[in-house]
Structures are given as C-alpha cells and as structure tokens.
Amino acid sequence: MLDFATGRDDAANEVRLRVRELVESWKSAGRFEPRPDNWMRGFDPEFSAALAEQGLIGLTWPVEYGGAGRRNVDRLAATEELLRAGAPVAAHWMADRQIGPAVLRHGSEELRRELLPDMLAAKSVYCLGMSEPEAGSDLAAVRTTGREAPDGTFVIRGRKVWTTNAHRASHIYVLARTDPAERKHDGLSEFIIDMTSPGISVSPIPDLAGQHHFNEVVFDDVVVPAHRIVGRRGNGWKQVVEQLSFERGGPERVLSSYPLLDQILADNKTADESFDEEIGRIVARLAVLRRLANRVARRMDEGAAPVQEAATLKLLGNGFEQDLVDLARRVSAGSVGPDTLVGQALMAMPGFTIRGGAADVMLSLIARQEVVA
Ligand SMILES: Cc1cc2nc3c(=O)[nH]c(=O)nc-3n(C[C@H](O)[C@H](O)[C@H](O)COP(=O)(O)OP(=O)(O)OC[C@H]3O[C@@H](n4cnc5c(N)ncnc54)[C@H](O)[C@@H]3O)c2cc1C
C-alpha cells in the first residue's frame, strides 16, 4: 500500500489520519466494500453522517457558518483518504465539494443560514441540474427558464438530463435562463430547489451496466422563492464556471479507481514481473497528479477559482485512470466479471472523460490560458 502522507504538513496529516481511522473501522466492520467510483455510486447516508459527526464535512467552510475553517489542502488530505478507500461518499459529495462553497461565495446571508447547517450535518443531499438534451459541453445553451412571477417568485420550466442521484436528492442546483440576452452567456441564473416542490418529476436513465444513478428531471412550472437564487440574477455563467473548477479540481478525477491500484500492488507480489515497469510508471504518474491536485488546493486557499489548473488536473487524471483500469485488466488476466473491482471500473470508465466536462472541452480551456512572456 502506498503512503499518502502530505509531506511535512502536520495539519493535513492529522486530518488524513482521522479520516483513515474512521474509514478503516467501517471497512473492518464490513460496513462497506471498497468500490471504484464510489464517490458517485456509493450512497450511504449513515457513512456521510459519521463523517459529519467528526466535523469532516465542510472542512474549509468558515467557523461562523459551522465549518472547520481549515485549508483546502486539509480537505484534499481527507478526500484522498476517502477515495483511495473506495468509501461510499455520494450522499454528501456534491454539497461538500461545490454547492456549499458556491453558496458561501455568492449566496445571500439568508441562503447560507438556511442551507449550510443541513449540508454540514449530511441531512440534505444535493444533485446538479446543469446538463440538458441540447446543452452539455455548450452549457450556456440551457433552455430551462426561470420566469419571474408578479409576486417575486421564479417559475422554472425545462428538462435536465444525466442528473446523478436526483432520485435520492433533497435539493437540486439548477442553471436556468432568467433573461433573454444577445450573448448566450448573459441572462443565466443559479437556483437551489427543493426536490419535493410540486411540478418536479424524476425518471431513471439506466447506464450501460443497467445501473441507476443518472436521471432525467423535468420542471413543469416549479415555483421557487426569490431568495433561492444563488448570487446575482444574470451572473450565473461566471458563477457556474467558478463552481466547475471546484467540481473538476478535486482528486476524484485521479483516484476514483484507486482500489484497483491497491489490488495490483498486492497481486503483483506473486505475479508476472513483466508488469513491474508499467506499475512503476503508473505510481510515478500518480505522484505527479497528487502534486498537481495539491497545487489546485493551494490556489483555492489563495481565494482563486483555478479554472485552467482544474481542467488540466481533470484531463491528465482521466487519462491516468483509463491507463490504470487497462493495466488492471491485463494484470488480472481476464477475471473481469461485474462483481470484480476491474469489472466495475471498466463499466464506469466510459464516463471518465465525459462527466464534469468532456476532454476536448478541457483542452480548449487549457489552450485559453494566458501566456505569460
Ligand atoms: C457519469 C456521468 C455523470 C454525470 N452527472 C451529471 C450531473 O450530475 N449533472 C449534470 O448536469 N450533468 C451530468 N453529466 C453530464 C455531463 O456533464 C455531460 O455529459 C458533458 O458535459 C458532455 O455533454 P454532452 O453529453 O451533451 O456531450 P456533447 O456536448 O454533445 O459533446 C459530445 C462530444 O463532442 C465533443 N465536443 C463538444 N463540444 C466541443 C467543443 N466545443 N470543442 C471540442 N469538442 C467538442 C466532445 O468530444 C464531446 O465528448 C454526467 C455525465 C456522466 C458521463
């Protein structure tokens, strides 16, 4: 097993050990099976509540809002431990990673006080309503509308697709057009909507393995109170781009298949030596990517939303994960049934370069970096 310590950073290592202890106790009690991609597929509100009890959700959020007021570097240590263990964290992941931070960055005081406590206690579950049938990579093309009613509420109408865990969520984040605009990036706004609101319907979209985590969510004149708008009306594009850097800049783009690497390292003690060099290369690439993730976390600690660095991490991390799954498939010499780690990772793999933004889109974000002479 690789040592994941964060250099000589005692504060990060303290968080890391705390998470590791919790994860180990749950794993040894048989309360979860390590699985690839469990940050999206492993839904266990009890595990999320156990993390919440130890103050391990909202690690970076300010103390005045109930967070731990710690650095993104500390949060990175925590998330690395959860991912490498293949722990079931989907119930709180979206809130902790991006919706909580988005509410903290842009939400009104009323919205923060209303939503953050339940996120911190893992009592609310968030899903992301960004993509639509005609708006994926071109997210600004969303057709869902938020029309202001005479009483100041907004009426949401439209259709979102690929909404992970919408069938289990208590709240949905929605990007909608509130105003017509010449430039499609203008006139968009962000909302947080209760999934119990009248007019919302959720239907499953099974994935290629027949599993249900995606959904279609239809909004048929759903009334949303005005205070549930996040930030400024019409400023949604700028805000969602920032939010996507939180979505893309985490270690899940590198470590969602990590249980496979543990298995390879264990198996290879007895296996064919011809894989040694390839395994060495994979471990070295992982070290570089962890460094990059650390840099993204440090940029966030400086108050930035590091759009390009996050895109770079996602692009390189996705390539690393694909190569890791491929290596694991070859090392395991054919035992890739749906109950094996390799089989599960193979079925998750087609989504790696698409979810959170397609690889080509990451390339164009990276290409637009300012060139400093
Ligand atoms: C596992 C998984 C989970 C997901 N969960 C969610 C979720 O919870 N919420 C949510 O809102 N969405 C979710 N999505 C949707 C995801 O964000 C979109 O699939 C993604 O943004 C791509 O959009 P699209 O599928 O419409 O593909 P398209 O935009 O149609 O793109 C298809 C292909 O065309 C190419 N392409 C498109 N535009 C460009 C361009 N400008 N330059 C170069 N090439 C281009 C790319 O190669 C791309 O792969 C999820 C997707 C997956 C796979």
The ligand as an ORCA input file, in Angstrom:
! r2SCAN-3c Opt
* xyz 0 1
  C     -21.030      9.590    -15.284
  C     -21.630     10.917    -15.633
  C     -22.278     11.649    -14.641
  C     -22.867     12.893    -14.973
  N     -23.540     13.576    -13.990
  C     -24.107     14.777    -14.284
  C     -24.835     15.502    -13.290
  O     -24.979     15.054    -12.141
  N     -25.379     16.679    -13.621
  C     -25.263     17.221    -14.868
  O     -25.756     18.317    -15.091
  N     -24.608     16.543    -15.858
  C     -24.029     15.330    -15.591
  N     -23.376     14.641    -16.578
  C     -23.381     15.155    -17.948
  C     -22.038     15.700    -18.402
  O     -21.700     16.879    -17.744
  C     -22.154     15.892    -19.922
  O     -22.326     14.611    -20.497
  C     -20.916     16.546    -20.510
  O     -20.824     17.877    -20.107
  C     -20.893     16.453    -22.054
  O     -22.095     16.915    -22.589
  P     -22.910     16.041    -23.658
  O     -23.108     14.676    -23.090
  O     -24.133     16.824    -24.033
  O     -21.966     15.900    -24.876
  P     -21.770     16.926    -26.082
  O     -21.683     18.314    -25.544
  O     -22.795     16.640    -27.112
  O     -20.345     16.522    -26.603
  C     -20.110     15.309    -27.313
  C     -18.668     15.292    -27.743
  O     -18.443     16.334    -28.690
  C     -17.181     16.939    -28.497
  N     -17.349     18.396    -28.312
  C     -18.454     19.055    -27.918
  N     -18.219     20.388    -27.859
  C     -16.928     20.565    -28.213
  C     -16.094     21.715    -28.337
  N     -16.548     22.952    -28.073
  N     -14.808     21.521    -28.712
  C     -14.334     20.290    -28.976
  N     -15.092     19.164    -28.901
  C     -16.370     19.303    -28.518
  C     -16.570     16.290    -27.273
  O     -15.625     15.310    -27.685
  C     -17.698     15.579    -26.583
  O     -17.270     14.397    -25.974
  C     -22.789     13.388    -16.287
  C     -22.133     12.638    -17.279
  C     -21.562     11.412    -16.965
  C     -20.896     10.627    -18.052
*
